[in-house]
Amino acid sequence: MGVEKEDPAALAAELALAVTRLRARIRTEVAAKTGHWAGRWTWAQMATLTRIIDNGPITASELAKAENMRQQSMSELLANLREDGLIRSEKDPADGRKSLLEATSEGRAVAARLTATRKDWLESALREDATAAERKTVQAAVQIINRLVDSRK
């Protein structure tokens, strides 16, 4: 692989492929460590559950905006999380027309287990298969990627 530094199009394609491969590998590792139940939920569902845990109570429209999703898509995603007992909603005490979403204890446990398994695999790969210099490069890349993601909202 080796992308020329001044070719953003090629770099974008290579980065997208690398992220796709990383997600697939992590999903495989999580399924192997946690059993088939981990495959019940999509990345979008787990990202949304994590956002609810980190930022909740939160409205569905706030979630849709934060996750860059259409309101209808978010509603379907939330219905699945609610059906599986991972989230619940209550009326907003400040505005009874709105509902606030929060994670259930089961939702927190599922998210914690999946997050820990993902982290453990990545930590092991970085510790055992990357040099100290490569880990510094990855750290810099993570900061850049997060900045790029946040700049395009």
TIPARO-554379 format. One record per residue (C-alpha): residue number from 1; residue in three letters; x, y, z. Coordinates in steps of 0.25 Angstrom, whole numbers. Example, Ala and Ser with C-alpha at 12.3 -4.5 7.8 and 13.67 -1.06 7.14 Angstrom:
2
  num  residuo     px     py     pz
    1      Ala     49    -18     31
    2      Ser     55     -4     29
***
This chain:
153
  num  residuo     px     py     pz
    1      Met      0      0      0
    2      Gly      7     13     -1
    3      Val      0     26     -4
    4      Glu      7     38    -10
    5      Lys      6     49      1
    6      Glu      0     59     -9
    7      Asp    -11     50    -14
    8      Pro    -24     52     -5
    9      Ala    -33     44    -14
   10      Ala    -24     32    -13
   11      Leu    -22     34      2
   12      Ala    -37     35      4
   13      Ala    -39     22     -3
   14      Glu    -28     15      4
   15      Leu    -33     21     18
   16      Ala    -47     16     15
   17      Leu    -43      2     12
   18      Ala    -34      2     24
   19      Val    -45      6     33
   20      Thr    -55     -4     27
   21      Arg    -45    -15     29
   22      Leu    -42    -11     43
   23      Arg    -57    -11     46
   24      Ala    -59    -24     40
   25      Arg    -47    -30     48
   26      Ile    -52    -24     61
   27      Arg    -66    -29     58
   28      Thr    -60    -43     56
   29      Glu    -52    -43     69
   30      Val    -64    -38     77
   31      Ala    -73    -49     72
   32      Ala    -62    -59     75
   33      Lys    -60    -54     89
   34      Thr    -74    -51     93
   35      Gly    -82    -61     86
   36      His    -92    -59     74
   37      Trp   -101    -49     82
   38      Ala    -91    -38     79
   39      Gly    -95    -39     64
   40      Arg   -109    -35     68
   41      Trp   -106    -21     68
   42      Thr   -101    -12     56
   43      Trp    -89     -2     58
   44      Ala    -99      9     57
   45      Gln   -108      3     68
   46      Met    -96      2     77
   47      Ala    -91     16     74
   48      Thr   -104     21     77
   49      Leu   -105     13     90
   50      Thr    -91     19     94
   51      Arg    -96     33     91
   52      Ile   -108     31     99
   53      Ile    -99     26    111
   54      Asp    -89     37    109
   55      Asn    -99     49    106
   56      Gly   -113     44    112
   57      Pro   -123     47    115
   58      Ile   -124     52    100
   59      Thr   -136     53     90
   60      Ala   -137     45     77
   61      Ser   -135     58     69
   62      Glu   -122     61     76
   63      Leu   -117     47     74
   64      Ala   -121     47     59
   65      Lys   -113     60     57
   66      Ala   -101     55     65
   67      Glu   -100     42     57
   68      Asn   -103     49     44
   69      Met   -115     41     41
   70      Arg   -129     44     36
   71      Gln   -140     45     47
   72      Gln   -147     33     41
   73      Ser   -135     24     41
   74      Met   -132     28     55
   75      Ser   -146     24     60
   76      Glu   -145     10     54
   77      Leu   -131      9     60
   78      Leu   -136     13     74
   79      Ala   -149      4     73
   80      Asn   -139     -8     71
   81      Leu   -131     -4     84
   82      Arg   -144     -1     92
   83      Glu   -149    -15     87
   84      Asp   -136    -22     92
   85      Gly   -137    -15    106
   86      Leu   -125     -6    104
   87      Ile   -131      8    105
   88      Arg   -144     14    111
   89      Ser   -151     27    109
   90      Glu   -158     37    118
   91      Lys   -165     50    116
   92      Asp   -156     62    117
   93      Pro   -159     69    130
   94      Ala   -156     82    124
   95      Asp   -165     80    111
   96      Gly   -175     69    112
   97      Arg   -176     68     97
   98      Lys   -162     62     96
   99      Ser   -157     49    101
  100      Leu   -143     47    107
  101      Leu   -135     34    104
  102      Glu   -126     27    114
  103      Ala   -119     14    114
  104      Thr   -124      3    123
  105      Ser   -115     -5    132
  106      Glu   -115    -16    121
  107      Gly   -111     -6    111
  108      Arg   -100     -1    119
  109      Ala    -95    -15    122
  110      Val    -95    -19    107
  111      Ala    -88     -6    103
  112      Ala    -78     -8    113
  113      Arg    -75    -22    109
  114      Leu    -74    -19     94
  115      Thr    -65     -7     97
  116      Ala    -56    -15    106
  117      Thr    -55    -26     96
  118      Arg    -52    -16     84
  119      Lys    -42     -9     93
  120      Asp    -35    -21     98
  121      Trp    -33    -26     83
  122      Leu    -27    -13     78
  123      Glu    -18    -11     91
  124      Ser    -13    -25     88
  125      Ala    -10    -23     74
  126      Leu     -4     -9     76
  127      Arg      5    -15     88
  128      Glu      9    -28     81
  129      Asp      9    -24     66
  130      Ala     13     -9     65
  131      Thr     26     -2     69
  132      Ala     26     10     78
  133      Ala     28     19     66
  134      Glu     16     13     59
  135      Arg      8     14     72
  136      Lys     12     29     72
  137      Thr      8     30     57
  138      Val     -6     23     60
  139      Gln     -8     33     71
  140      Ala     -6     45     62
  141      Ala    -15     39     52
  142      Val    -26     37     62
  143      Gln    -25     52     66
  144      Ile    -25     56     51
  145      Ile    -37     47     47
  146      Asn    -45     52     59
  147      Arg    -42     66     55
  148      Leu    -47     63     41
  149      Val    -59     56     45
  150      Asp    -63     68     55
  151      Ser    -60     79     44
  152      Arg    -70     73     34
  153      Lys    -83     74     42
***
